[in-house]
Amino acid sequence: MPLDDASTRLADVREKITRAASLAGREPDSIELIAVSKTHDAASIRPLIDAGQRVFGENRVQEAAAKWPELRETTSGIALHLIGQLQSNKAEEAVALFDAIHSVDRPSLVDALGKAMDRTGRRPACFIQVNIGDEPQKGGCLVADLPALLAGVRAADLPLAGLMCIPPADVEPAPYFALLAKLARDSDCSGLSMGMSSDYETAVNIGATCVRVGTALFGTREI
Ligand SMILES: *Cc1c(COP(=O)(O)O)cnc(C)c1O
C-alpha cells in the first residue's frame, strides 16, 4: 500500500524511530524528528503541520525566509532548523529566523554568529558540522580541526548543542555515525544530528538525538 498522505508517512517514520530506539534501549522521546521541507512549498508543508509535526529543517536562508513567516503566523510552536551551509554575511538573518543551526563549520562563522546573537538577542542552538569522511567537496570542519573549532565555539559562548554529519554517499553509514558519536563523547557534546531518509534508523541505533528526514515524509524532491 502506498504511503500517500502526510499523516500516514509521519506515523510510519515515527514508528520506525520508536522501534530503532527501543532496540537500542533508548527513549523514543529523546530523538527529535526534523522534517526537512527544503524545495517544498507551503501547500505541501501544511498537511504535515496538520498531522502534528512542528519541527522543520531548511537548507537555505532565503528560501526559509520566503516560506516560513506566513506558516508561523497561523501555527504556534514551530521550530525551524537550518541544515545547509551558511555564509557569514547571512548569519544575522539566520539567527533571527532559525531556532537551531546545524552547519557551524569554521572560525569566521563562529565570529559572525557570536556578533549576530549579541545584536539580535536570539541564541539558536548550534551544532558543529563535521566532514566525517574528510571529503574535499563537502561542508563541515575536518575531523582534525574539530578540537580547535569546539574551543572557539565555547570561547565565543555560542549555545553548543552537539555535532552534525552527513556521511559519504553510497557507502555503509554506520561507521561514520559511530565515529561522530565517539567524537561527541570525547568532547563532552550531548547532541548528535545524524541520519536522513535512507539511514535514520541506523543513526538512531548509534545514538542520534536529531534525525533530518525529507524524502520519507514529503516524497521525492523535484530539484
Ligand atoms: C536534504 C537534507 C536532508 C534530508 O534528506 P532526505 O534524504 O530527503 O531525507 C538531511 N540533511 C541535510 C543536511 C540535507 O541537506
The ligand as an SDF file (V2000), in Angstrom:
LIG
                    3D

 15 15  0  0  0  0  0  0  0  0999 V2000
   18.1930   17.3550    2.2460 C   0  0  0  0  0  0  0  0  0  0  0  0
   18.8660   17.0520    3.5160 C   0  0  0  0  0  0  0  0  0  0  0  0
   18.3730   16.0770    4.3870 C   0  0  0  0  0  0  0  0  0  0  0  0
   17.1630   15.2210    4.0870 C   0  0  0  0  0  0  0  0  0  0  0  0
   17.4610   14.2880    3.0930 O   0  0  0  0  0  0  0  0  0  0  0  0
   16.4280   13.1120    2.6730 P   0  0  0  0  0  0  0  0  0  0  0  0
   17.2970   12.1020    2.0700 O   0  0  0  0  0  0  0  0  0  0  0  0
   15.4530   13.7220    1.7290 O   0  0  0  0  0  0  0  0  0  0  0  0
   15.7750   12.6480    3.9240 O   0  0  0  0  0  0  0  0  0  0  0  0
   19.0340   15.8850    5.5910 C   0  0  0  0  0  0  0  0  0  0  0  0
   20.1290   16.6080    5.9210 N   0  0  0  0  0  0  0  0  0  0  0  0
   20.6370   17.5550    5.1140 C   0  0  0  0  0  0  0  0  0  0  0  0
   21.8410   18.3080    5.5420 C   0  0  0  0  0  0  0  0  0  0  0  0
   20.0270   17.8020    3.8890 C   0  0  0  0  0  0  0  0  0  0  0  0
   20.5460   18.7510    3.0830 O   0  0  0  0  0  0  0  0  0  0  0  0
  1  2  1  0
  2  3  1  0
  2 14  2  0
  3  4  1  0
  3 10  2  0
  4  5  1  0
  5  6  1  0
  6  7  2  0
  6  8  1  0
  6  9  1  0
 10 11  1  0
 11 12  2  0
 12 13  1  0
 12 14  1  0
 14 15  1  0
M  END
$$$$
